[in-house]
Amino acid sequence: MINFIKCLPVRSAKGLDALRGHLGRLARDTRANIMVFMAVSLLALGTATGVGIDFARGLNFKSDLQGAVDAAAIAGASDYLNAGYSSQATTAATNYFNNAENNLPTNNGVTFTVTLSSSAPWTVTVSATSSIKSTFNGFFENTIPVTVSATAHGPTNPNIDFYLLLDSSPSMAIAATQAGINTMVANTSPQGGCAFGCHESDPAADNLGNQAVINNGVTCTPAGEDNYTLARCLGVTLRIDNLTTATQALMTTAQTTMASESAVYRVAIYTFDVAFNTIQTLTGNMSTAQSSAGNITMLEVYKNNWLTSSTSNSDADTDYDNAMTNINTTMPNPGNGTTAQGDTPQEVLMFVTDGVEDEKVNGSRQQSLMSTSWCNTIKNRGIRIAVLYTTYYPLPTNSWYNTYISPFQPNIGTQLQSCASPGLFFQVDTGGDVTAAMTALFKSAVKTAYVSN
C-alpha cells in the first residue's frame, strides 16, 4: 500500500481528489484484506501450535524430573533416622537421582542439590534445575527452563517404653575382673578359693574361715565375715556393682537420646533372683529412675543352701520362670509408638543376665541353660527383647562350677542370643565395660525401632 501511494502524483487539488478515490476503492476491495488476514492468521496459528507443543514437552520433562526428585528424596529420607545418618541419607538420595537422570529425556544438563534438616523432624529435600531446547518457538526463547523440588520425612522415631529385667542372683557376686577373681581366690583359701562374693546373713553357720583384713592399720572386716563383706573390704568390684553403675548411666543416655530423637521414652526397672523385685515402676522421669537404680542389690541368703533361717531351697536362687512370668504380666500390649490418638508406645525388654537357670523344678534343684520359651511368648506379643549376656566366666578352682555349670557353659551365649530379637544381642566378658555395653544395646534398640511414614 505504501509503494502504491508513493506512485501517485500529488501536485494539485485534482491530484488530491484522485488519491482519495484510489484509497476509497482500495478500502472497498476485500480481496487483498483476506489474503493479508490469512497470512497473519497462519503465522499466529503456527506459532501457537509450536508454543503448545513446546509447552507440552516442557510439562512432560518437568513431570519426569519431578518423579526423579521425589524418588531421590524418599530414598534419602528412608535412611535419615537422625543426624548421625546424614552421610548415608545424602549418598542414598544422590545415587538414586544419578540413576534416574539417565532415563530422563534429552536435556541441557541437570543441576541438583540434597539438603538435610539439622534437627527433628528429620527431612531430606532434593531440588533440581534443568532446561530443554525449544523446537518451534526458538525465535522467542531458545530453551525451556524447568525447576522442581521435593521434601520427604525420615522414619518417625517412635515413643518407647523400656523394661529392664536385671539378674541380681548370687552368681552376680562374681568379681567383675580377672584381677578381682584372683584376689577373692587368694583370700578364701579355707574355702578352697572362692571367686564369689556371696552375701550371707549368718556366715558363721557355714564356717567360711575368712580372716580379719587390716588395711592401713585399720581392721575393715573382722574374722568370720561373709565373702560379700570381704570383697568390700578388699576393694573388689563385683558384677552387681557394675550392673548398678551401668543402669544409672543408662538413664543419662536415655535422656539425651530422647531429646535428640524427638521421642518420648519411659523406663521401668526390675531385678530377679529367687523373687521378682520392683526397683522402679514405669516412669518418664529419668532422674527418678537413675536414683532408684542406686537401690539395686544382690540377694542376701541366710547361709549355704538356706534362703532364710527357716527355708531351705538348696541355693536355687535364679528363677527365670518366675521372672519371665512376672515381666510378661507387667508389660501391657505394645502400640506403634506414634502420636496418633489412642496409640501407645512400643516396648523393649532389656534383659541382663549370665544365663544360668538355678531353680526348683518339680521339687528338685535344676541348674541348666535358660529356656527360651518365655522369650518367644514375649516376642510374639510384638515386644522386642534386647539381651546383654554378662559372660559366665569359667571358675576351675570351684568344684561346684566344675560339676554343674562347666558342662553347658560354652552354650550359654548361643541360648541367650536365640532369646534376643534380631540385632539386639550383646556380650560383655569379664573385665569388660558393662556401662558401654548397656549403652550400645540401648542405642541399637532405638536405632532399629521406627515407624515409617
Helices and strands as residue ranges (DSSP letters): H 2-7, H 13-28, H 30-77, G 83-85, H 86-101, E 111-116, E 123-133, E 143-153, E 160-167, G 170-173, H 178-186, G 189-191, G 203-206, E 213-215, E 218-221, H 227-234, H 239-261, E 265-272, E 276-283, H 286-293, E 306-308, E 311-312, H 320-330, E 346-353, E 356-361, E 364-369, H 373-379, E 384-390, H 399-400, I 401-405, G 409-411, H 412-419, E 425-428, H 434-447
